[in-house]
Amino acid sequence: QVQLVESGGGLVQAGGSLRLSCATSRSIFRISTMGWYRQAPGKQRELVATMTGGHTTNYVDSVKGRFTISRDNAKNTVYLQMNSLRPEDTAVYYCHAEPIGVSYVYWGQGTQVTVSS
């Protein structure tokens, strides 16, 4: 069973920083576009950032210049560095893996990020 194991969420004041981590198996990591999504209460889940195996990135406009996605191929881990956090960034953040050439994706269990004003 494929697992995406997330860590790094928590409570932070506005303007602060957090780093999320998501580790998975090498067999999945090396063939997947890895990403982060988030879901705030009462809202739909939205894409935050993705990074392909070739390190091409994509960000939602609201986090550009504040969040940075990266991946460590040696550790089979994807990171989301979140700076200048805002209360509107409060959400459950989900790690996501989309393997190339298959029709299914994988999700982590989610980690809560709360930004106080």
MARLUM-445023 format. One line per field, with one value per atom (N, C-alpha, C, O, CB): atom name; z, x, y; residue in three letters. Coordinates in steps of 0.1 Angstrom, whole numbers. Last residue first. Glycine has a CB too. Layout:
REM residues N
atome	[CA,...]
pz	[Z,...]
px	[X,...]
py	[Y,...]
residu	[ala,...]
//
This chain:
REM residues 117
atome	[N,CA,C,O,CB,N,CA,C,O,CB,N,CA,C,O,CB,N,CA,C,O,CB,N,CA,C,O,CB,N,CA,C,O,CB,N,CA,C,O,CB,N,CA,C,O,CB,N,CA,C,O,CB,N,CA,C,O,CB,N,CA,C,O,CB,N,CA,C,O,CB,N,CA,C,O,CB,N,CA,C,O,CB,N,CA,C,O,CB,N,CA,C,O,CB,N,CA,C,O,CB,N,CA,C,O,CB,N,CA,C,O,CB,N,CA,C,O,CB,N,CA,C,O,CB,N,CA,C,O,CB,N,CA,C,O,CB,N,CA,C,O,CB,N,CA,C,O,CB,N,CA,C,O,CB,N,CA,C,O,CB,N,CA,C,O,CB,N,CA,C,O,CB,N,CA,C,O,CB,N,CA,C,O,CB,N,CA,C,O,CB,N,CA,C,O,CB,N,CA,C,O,CB,N,CA,C,O,CB,N,CA,C,O,CB,N,CA,C,O,CB,N,CA,C,O,CB,N,CA,C,O,CB,N,CA,C,O,CB,N,CA,C,O,CB,N,CA,C,O,CB,N,CA,C,O,CB,N,CA,C,O,CB,N,CA,C,O,CB,N,CA,C,O,CB,N,CA,C,O,CB,N,CA,C,O,CB,N,CA,C,O,CB,N,CA,C,O,CB,N,CA,C,O,CB,N,CA,C,O,CB,N,CA,C,O,CB,N,CA,C,O,CB,N,CA,C,O,CB,N,CA,C,O,CB,N,CA,C,O,CB,N,CA,C,O,CB,N,CA,C,O,CB,N,CA,C,O,CB,N,CA,C,O,CB,N,CA,C,O,CB,N,CA,C,O,CB,N,CA,C,O,CB,N,CA,C,O,CB,N,CA,C,O,CB,N,CA,C,O,CB,N,CA,C,O,CB,N,CA,C,O,CB,N,CA,C,O,CB,N,CA,C,O,CB,N,CA,C,O,CB,N,CA,C,O,CB,N,CA,C,O,CB,N,CA,C,O,CB,N,CA,C,O,CB,N,CA,C,O,CB,N,CA,C,O,CB,N,CA,C,O,CB,N,CA,C,O,CB,N,CA,C,O,CB,N,CA,C,O,CB,N,CA,C,O,CB,N,CA,C,O,CB,N,CA,C,O,CB,N,CA,C,O,CB,N,CA,C,O,CB,N,CA,C,O,CB,N,CA,C,O,CB,N,CA,C,O,CB,N,CA,C,O,CB,N,CA,C,O,CB,N,CA,C,O,CB,N,CA,C,O,CB,N,CA,C,O,CB,N,CA,C,O,CB,N,CA,C,O,CB,N,CA,C,O,CB,N,CA,C,O,CB,N,CA,C,O,CB,N,CA,C,O,CB,N,CA,C,O,CB,N,CA,C,O,CB,N,CA,C,O,CB,N,CA,C,O,CB,N,CA,C,O,CB,N,CA,C,O,CB,N,CA,C,O,CB,N,CA,C,O,CB,N,CA,C,O,CB,N,CA,C,O,CB,N,CA,C,O,CB,N,CA,C,O,CB,N,CA,C,O,CB,N,CA,C,O,CB,N,CA,C,O,CB,N,CA,C,O,CB]
pz	[136,132,144,143,127,130,138,134,130,153,110,111,118,114,97,109,114,116,123,128,92,94,98,91,80,96,98,99,107,111,70,82,84,74,81,55,58,70,80,58,45,55,58,64,67,9,23,32,27,27,-20,-11,3,7,-10,-54,-40,-32,-36,-37,-84,-77,-62,-58,-78,-116,-102,-95,-100,-94,-141,-140,-126,-123,-146,-152,-146,-143,-144,-132,-163,-170,-164,-169,-173,-133,-148,-153,-149,-154,-103,-111,-126,-130,-107,-82,-95,-103,-110,-102,-49,-58,-70,-69,-52,-23,-35,-44,-46,-42,10,0,-11,-8,7,22,17,7,-2,11,49,37,34,43,39,60,61,48,37,63,68,60,65,71,45,65,74,66,59,85,49,45,54,52,46,60,49,44,36,38,77,83,72,75,90,62,64,70,68,51,62,63,67,75,73,53,53,53,46,40,38,45,44,36,39,36,36,45,57,42,18,27,25,14,23,14,11,22,33,11,-1,10,5,-7,14,-5,-11,1,11,-20,-6,1,-6,-13,15,-10,-15,-8,-4,-13,-4,7,3,12,17,-29,-20,-9,-4,-15,-39,-45,-37,-37,-59,-26,-23,-28,-21,-8,-38,-36,-35,-41,-48,-30,-34,-32,-25,-26,-32,-32,-37,-46,-41,-14,-23,-21,-10,-20,-9,-7,-18,-29,-8,-18,-4,-1,9,2,-45,-38,-23,-17,-41,-46,-54,-46,-42,-68,-35,-27,-34,-28,-23,-52,-39,-31,-20,-32,-76,-75,-61,-58,-83,-71,-72,-69,-62,-61,-91,-79,-81,-92,-72,-103,-106,-92,-83,-114,-117,-106,-111,-122,-96,-127,-131,-121,-116,-145,-120,-112,-118,-114,-109,-132,-138,-131,-136,-152,-118,-116,-122,-118,-122,-109,-116,-113,-105,-131,-83,-89,-96,-90,-78,-72,-77,-83,-86,-88,-48,-56,-60,-54,-48,-43,-38,-47,-51,-23,-54,-56,-50,-52,-71,-30,-41,-42,-32,-39,-20,-20,-32,-43,-20,-12,-19,-18,-15,-34,22,8,2,8,9,48,40,25,18,46,59,62,53,51,77,32,43,46,38,40,19,20,33,44,20,-5,8,8,-3,13,-18,-19,-5,5,-26,-33,-21,-25,-33,-12,-52,-49,-36,-28,-60,-77,-63,-61,-67,-54,-103,-100,-86,-82,-110,-101,-98,-99,-95,-85,-101,-113,-112,-121,-117,-76,-88,-101,-111,-90,-57,-58,-71,-77,-47,-60,-64,-66,-76,-53,-53,-65,-70,-82,-63,-28,-39,-53,-62,-39,-9,-14,-26,-33,-17,8,2,-2,0,-9,28,24,18,23,35,32,27,22,12,17,52,46,42,49,55,55,55,48,38,48,75,65,66,76,64,82,85,73,62,88,96,86,91,103,81,101,104,93,82,116,94,91,94,90,99,121,108,106,115,106,140,139,125,117,149,139,137,136,132,125,145,147,146,153,161,120,133,134,124,139,101,103,117,126,100,98,98,100,101,86,76,89,87,76,95,59,61,75,84,56,39,53,54,51,60,18,18,33,38,8,7,18,15,11,32,-9,-10,1,4,-24,0,0,0,8,12]
px	[-39,-37,-31,-29,-50,-25,-32,-29,-18,-30,-28,-21,-30,-41,-17,-24,-32,-24,-13,-39,-25,-17,-27,-37,-10,-26,-32,-22,-12,-41,-22,-16,-22,-23,-1,-31,-33,-27,-25,-48,-24,-35,-39,-50,-32,-18,-15,-27,-38,-4,-28,-30,-24,-25,-44,-22,-21,-22,-17,-8,-40,-31,-32,-40,-35,-43,-47,-36,-25,-49,-35,-47,-51,-62,-59,-1,-12,-24,-22,-7,19,14,4,1,26,34,33,28,32,47,16,26,24,12,26,13,6,17,24,1,7,16,8,-2,24,4,-2,9,19,-11,-5,5,-1,-11,17,-25,-24,-13,-11,-37,-34,-26,-23,-20,-12,-61,-54,-47,-53,-65,-55,-61,-55,-45,-60,-46,-51,-59,-69,-59,-41,-34,-38,-34,-19,-53,-60,-53,-58,-63,-33,-45,-52,-58,-54,-1,-13,-24,-25,-18,34,21,10,13,21,60,51,37,28,53,66,70,59,50,83,69,59,64,65,46,81,85,75,73,100,74,68,72,68,52,90,89,80,80,102,92,89,86,80,77,115,107,104,113,114,135,121,111,100,117,161,152,138,129,152,171,178,169,171,191,155,154,161,158,160,137,150,149,143,154,121,121,135,144,114,100,113,112,103,125,82,82,96,102,71,76,86,85,86,100,57,59,69,70,45,59,59,62,69,46,58,67,68,77,63,25,37,45,40,34,1,13,26,37,12,-19,-19,-7,-5,-32,-16,-12,-10,-1,-21,-2,-14,-9,0,-24,26,20,7,5,30,48,36,30,30,25,80,71,58,58,78,101,92,82,76,86,117,118,110,113,132,113,123,124,131,120,92,105,116,128,105,74,76,90,98,75,56,69,70,68,80,30,35,49,54,25,9,21,24,21,33,-19,-10,2,6,-7,-52,-38,-30,-34,-35,-79,-72,-57,-51,-74,-110,-96,-90,-95,-93,-135,-130,-115,-108,-134,-145,-140,-136,-133,-129,-151,-162,-158,-166,-167,-118,-132,-142,-142,-135,-95,-99,-114,-121,-98,-71,-86,-89,-87,-93,-45,-50,-65,-71,-44,-18,-31,-35,-29,-41,13,6,-7,-8,15,31,25,18,18,14,50,46,40,44,58,48,48,42,32,38,68,56,59,69,50,87,79,68,59,74,100,108,100,105,118,80,85,92,91,95,74,64,71,67,54,98,92,81,79,86,104,112,105,106,126,75,85,92,87,77,76,69,80,92,60,70,79,71,60,88,68,60,70,77,49,67,75,65,55,86,66,59,68,75,45,76,80,73,74,95,66,65,71,71,51,68,71,69,70,86,49,58,60,55,53,29,42,53,64,45,8,9,23,29,-2,21,15,17,26,22,11,21,14,2,30,7,2,13,23,-6,13,12,6,-1,26,31,21,21,29,7,50,54,44,47,61,44,48,50,52,60,31,33,37,34,21,36,37,41,52,47,19,25,24,14,18,20,18,25,37,23,6,14,10,-2,12,8,0,9,18,-10]
py	[357,371,379,391,377,324,334,348,351,331,297,310,320,323,315,263,274,286,286,270,234,246,257,260,250,199,212,223,222,211,175,181,195,203,182,144,158,163,155,161,120,121,135,137,113,121,120,121,124,129,103,114,111,100,119,95,92,105,115,84,86,94,90,82,109,68,71,80,81,58,60,68,71,77,61,65,57,66,78,51,81,69,60,50,61,91,92,79,68,96,97,90,91,92,75,121,117,110,117,130,127,121,117,110,109,151,145,139,146,155,162,159,150,143,151,188,174,172,180,169,208,206,192,184,214,225,212,211,212,201,260,249,236,236,251,294,283,273,276,289,314,302,291,279,304,336,329,317,309,339,346,339,331,320,348,339,348,340,328,355,338,332,342,351,320,341,352,347,352,361,308,321,331,330,326,275,285,297,296,280,249,260,271,277,264,218,230,240,240,229,189,199,211,213,204,154,167,176,173,166,127,136,149,154,139,108,105,114,109,90,114,111,107,105,122,119,109,105,94,115,139,126,115,103,126,162,156,142,133,157,191,177,172,177,170,220,214,199,194,220,250,236,231,236,230,279,272,257,252,277,308,294,289,294,287,335,332,317,314,336,337,346,343,349,360,326,329,339,350,334,322,318,321,320,303,329,335,331,338,330,314,328,333,341,336,282,290,305,307,285,270,276,283,289,285,247,254,258,250,245,237,240,247,254,248,211,221,224,215,218,189,201,213,225,205,165,174,188,197,176,156,150,158,157,136,186,174,168,174,177,200,199,186,175,201,223,210,211,222,205,239,239,225,215,244,240,250,251,261,247,234,231,243,254,229,229,236,233,230,252,218,216,222,222,200,243,231,230,240,233,252,255,242,232,265,247,252,255,261,264,252,249,255,267,253,246,254,250,245,269,225,226,234,229,213,221,225,227,229,238,203,209,213,209,199,197,201,207,216,210,171,184,185,176,187,155,157,171,180,154,134,148,149,143,156,103,112,127,131,108,85,86,96,96,72,86,88,90,95,77,79,93,95,106,95,52,62,75,82,63,40,36,46,47,22,51,55,51,59,48,62,51,56,65,38,94,82,72,74,86,123,112,100,97,107,156,145,134,136,149,185,175,163,161,170,221,208,198,201,209,246,238,224,218,236,280,266,259,264,262,314,303,289,287,305,345,334,324,326,327,361,366,355,357,378,352,358,364,370,369,324,338,343,338,347,290,300,314,315,298,256,269,279,278,270,230,235,249,253,236,205,215,220,216,209,185,199,209,221,201,157,163,178,182,155,128,142,146,139,149,102,105,120,124,96,82,95,100,102,105,49,58,71,71,53,21,34,43,45,41,-12,0,12,14,0]
residu	[ser,ser,ser,ser,ser,ser,ser,ser,ser,ser,val,val,val,val,val,thr,thr,thr,thr,thr,val,val,val,val,val,gln,gln,gln,gln,gln,thr,thr,thr,thr,thr,gly,gly,gly,gly,gly,gln,gln,gln,gln,gln,gly,gly,gly,gly,gly,trp,trp,trp,trp,trp,tyr,tyr,tyr,tyr,tyr,val,val,val,val,val,tyr,tyr,tyr,tyr,tyr,ser,ser,ser,ser,ser,val,val,val,val,val,gly,gly,gly,gly,gly,ile,ile,ile,ile,ile,pro,pro,pro,pro,pro,glu,glu,glu,glu,glu,ala,ala,ala,ala,ala,his,his,his,his,his,cys,cys,cys,cys,cys,tyr,tyr,tyr,tyr,tyr,tyr,tyr,tyr,tyr,tyr,val,val,val,val,val,ala,ala,ala,ala,ala,thr,thr,thr,thr,thr,asp,asp,asp,asp,asp,glu,glu,glu,glu,glu,pro,pro,pro,pro,pro,arg,arg,arg,arg,arg,leu,leu,leu,leu,leu,ser,ser,ser,ser,ser,asn,asn,asn,asn,asn,met,met,met,met,met,gln,gln,gln,gln,gln,leu,leu,leu,leu,leu,tyr,tyr,tyr,tyr,tyr,val,val,val,val,val,thr,thr,thr,thr,thr,asn,asn,asn,asn,asn,lys,lys,lys,lys,lys,ala,ala,ala,ala,ala,asn,asn,asn,asn,asn,asp,asp,asp,asp,asp,arg,arg,arg,arg,arg,ser,ser,ser,ser,ser,ile,ile,ile,ile,ile,thr,thr,thr,thr,thr,phe,phe,phe,phe,phe,arg,arg,arg,arg,arg,gly,gly,gly,gly,gly,lys,lys,lys,lys,lys,val,val,val,val,val,ser,ser,ser,ser,ser,asp,asp,asp,asp,asp,val,val,val,val,val,tyr,tyr,tyr,tyr,tyr,asn,asn,asn,asn,asn,thr,thr,thr,thr,thr,thr,thr,thr,thr,thr,his,his,his,his,his,gly,gly,gly,gly,gly,gly,gly,gly,gly,gly,thr,thr,thr,thr,thr,met,met,met,met,met,thr,thr,thr,thr,thr,ala,ala,ala,ala,ala,val,val,val,val,val,leu,leu,leu,leu,leu,glu,glu,glu,glu,glu,arg,arg,arg,arg,arg,gln,gln,gln,gln,gln,lys,lys,lys,lys,lys,gly,gly,gly,gly,gly,pro,pro,pro,pro,pro,ala,ala,ala,ala,ala,gln,gln,gln,gln,gln,arg,arg,arg,arg,arg,tyr,tyr,tyr,tyr,tyr,trp,trp,trp,trp,trp,gly,gly,gly,gly,gly,met,met,met,met,met,thr,thr,thr,thr,thr,ser,ser,ser,ser,ser,ile,ile,ile,ile,ile,arg,arg,arg,arg,arg,phe,phe,phe,phe,phe,ile,ile,ile,ile,ile,ser,ser,ser,ser,ser,arg,arg,arg,arg,arg,ser,ser,ser,ser,ser,thr,thr,thr,thr,thr,ala,ala,ala,ala,ala,cys,cys,cys,cys,cys,ser,ser,ser,ser,ser,leu,leu,leu,leu,leu,arg,arg,arg,arg,arg,leu,leu,leu,leu,leu,ser,ser,ser,ser,ser,gly,gly,gly,gly,gly,gly,gly,gly,gly,gly,ala,ala,ala,ala,ala,gln,gln,gln,gln,gln,val,val,val,val,val,leu,leu,leu,leu,leu,gly,gly,gly,gly,gly,gly,gly,gly,gly,gly,gly,gly,gly,gly,gly,ser,ser,ser,ser,ser,glu,glu,glu,glu,glu,val,val,val,val,val,leu,leu,leu,leu,leu,gln,gln,gln,gln,gln,val,val,val,val,val,gln,gln,gln,gln,gln]
//
